[in-house]
């Protein structure tokens, strides 16, 4: 009995010790997938793959990944909790240290050639947009598989993550019925703004005056 108590105590102490190194796996920038503290800043380096001896960063331009050696001594100071770590990222024109959260292993966002854009789009559909909203007295549903229910002629949606250098929209863009819209979040709404066919001096498409606010139904 005494030995069992000692073993239990040792196990408890071991479990309570703070992790010293990152878990291997895929991580995504927390600000990139947050709705509660939503920001639509341009984010480069928003995905990271932690492997045995390396961390590979993926982003808007370098979708194929940039490899760096792991600094195991430094990692213990960058662990927030079991699923969150702090890594260097690039927001707008400045370098920052951002929180990255671990993605379920079943998500195949990173493939042999880098970011799998279709898999990332599907993930963002589920993580950011899917849910139940109110538009007036109507309950509108954005399903995890990209369908829209009870919203008139608007039937399909798909988040379009910004990848590559040839991009004529804002960083937060989605297709609704095949047309480009900017999406964003307030504390209470999903805000959708349709793009016009006009372009600015930099050849970027200009937002129209067509704006829809959908009240979020938070459970």
C-alpha positions, 0 to 999 in steps of 0.5 A, a space after each residue: 500500500 505504501 508503495 502504491 501511495 509513493 507511485 501515485 505521488 510521483 505520478 502526480 508530481 510528474 503530471 504537474 511539471 510544466 512541459 519543457 518542449 513543444 509537442 509535435 504537430 500543426 499549429 495555427 495563429 490564434 488571432 487568425 481563427 478567433 471570433 471573440 477578439 477578431 482582427 483582420 490584420 494581414 498575417 504572414 506566417 500563420 501556420 507552423 509544423 513542429 517536427 522532431 528537430 525543426 519548425 516549419 513556418 507557412 504563410 501567405 507568400 511562402 506557402 511551401 514553408 520556411 524551416 528553422 532549427 528548434 531551440 529546445 532551451 528556449 521552448 520552455 519559456 514559450 509554452 502557454 498550456 498543453 495546446 498553445 505555444 508562442 512563436 514569431 509571426 509577421 502582422 502587417 509590416 511588423 514582427 510579433 510573438 503570437 500565440 499558436 494553438 494546436 490543430 487536431 491531427 485529423 486536419 490535413 492542412 499541411 501537405 507534401 508541397 506546403 499549405 493545402 488551400 482546399 483543406 485550410 478553406 474547409 477548416 476555416 469554414 468550420 472554425 470561423 463561419 459555420 453556425 446559427 445566426 439571426 437575420 431579422 426574425 429568420 434563423 440562418 444556418 451556415 453548415 460545416 460543409 459550406 451550405 447556407 440555409 434560410 437565406 434567400 438566394 444565398 446558398 453556398 459559402 467558402 472561405 478563401 484564405 489569402 495565398 500567393 502574391 497575386 491577390 486583389 482582395 482583403 485578407 479576410 475574403 469568402 465566396 458566397 454563391 461564387 461571388 467575393 465578399 469580405 467577412 468580419 466579426 463584431 462582438 455580436 455579429 458576422 458582418 458580410 460586405 460584397 465586393 464591387 467590380 471597381 478597382 483602386 489604383 493598386 488594382 485591388 477590388 473595392 468594397 460595395 455598399 452592400 453590407 449584411 449583419 447577421 446576429 451570432 447565436 452563441 451557445 
